[in-house]
């Protein structure tokens, strides 16, 4: 591989790591921070893409359209968390219900299975007009980078505020949080909503980058996010909010890089990606268990929910 | 506190509180049976009773974990019967038997304390820990003598059970709640740590002039701590003694008092045959 190709591969993986990194941060927020196994992701990712695409097609400012994607995703998270907190439907089931329902909603929003954004004004086409950002890879990197920096700083601040602290404590010890006078229903709702807002933001950005939105583009996104989180935690072993967020972004980058390399090797095709991802997650989840088996430590039975 | 500090000024009033679990099934349990309890300001009540007597249910009812089947709970003249747990937290500090329940393992000591500091207050978008608050946390932790004040950034999961329980105790009193509930909070600690945490409890209750209810299985502890003793049996309060009434009491007297009040043989060995109690008898 010549240096230019290596550089291109790294830069492309970095862009993907940032754009898909929002999904990983969302998954990290639900699975790790508030301990809410949320599968809404597959639906809310497409929801973000659909909302952004439709608004851009009718000529809405692309930045507003991207914000609207974020807002729509938050609504999806709101639906899931309300099913869980107010109707006491288990988190996993509640999120699957919303995910399935969102498929129809996404089709309704777009009016057709796929929507093209070619020759429309997107955040990327606007950025490409700036001096020095003419190359596709450069403007993709810059746009995704700026968004990632904004999200990073907001979350790094928010998770250390009084409300953010209550959110984190909810996933750690719900009893303690209620004892401290916080309604854990509200923190759960807030956390799941923010997480799905970020996932939908990713959908809105990716749709603009690839110039189309497709109703099936979300399949397996939850596993991709989970794989990124697991890789980031395993590689960087982060401590503290800021490093955790960076580790999750880093994990997404590494995951994307591995996938790109696997595709270049011509051993597998694009269609094999989902299986590879699933296998990565299975290995990542199985290894700690098998290590304990070898050390003959006692292990509780696997949770059913 | 504007209320007069006289002995009779009532802080918490339980009026004919009943709580039934699994109502209408064969497992129906009357955990609390028309309980009346008046807790005065600065009362430090110890509660004893056999398993299933309703001690923990009593604390849960006060803390708003679940509402009573019937009856009324008044705190400072305000009806709090139907307030949920997180709303009651404004008035109630609580330390549980299990040190893991009162603290969050994956968060640092200062983050745990910031959670506790804001009990009952609206939470906003200020960063939760700052220089001023850290200073406050250090001052609150220093009397423990455990060195936690120098480890504010340590994750609570890295502390021992005793350290976590001491931290939980400080956290439960940090926001100056109207009433402190202690649910066998030293039962799982080793004897030495248990003594330290118990001494700390007495110290904090005294220093902050707190009103407290402490559930215990240890008769010696029940006799020698606090200023009032309650014995529960089958969901009722069968003995209620103030400082003077229990002053010359031995554990044997306590058993007799129990038998007379409940009108049946006192057969639960678990209360009597604890090592701590045997020591207590020789002390008396």
Interface residues (C-beta under 8 A of the other chain):
Chain A: X157 X158 X160 X161 X162 X163 X164 X165 X166 X168 X169 X171 X172 X173 X175 X176 X177 X178 X179 X180 X181 X182 X183 X184
Chain B: X63 X84 X85 X86 X87 X89 X90 X94 X96 X100 X101 X102 X103 X104 X105 X106 X107 X111 X112 X114 X115 X116 X118 X119 X120 X121 X123 X124 X125 X126 X127 X128 X129 X172
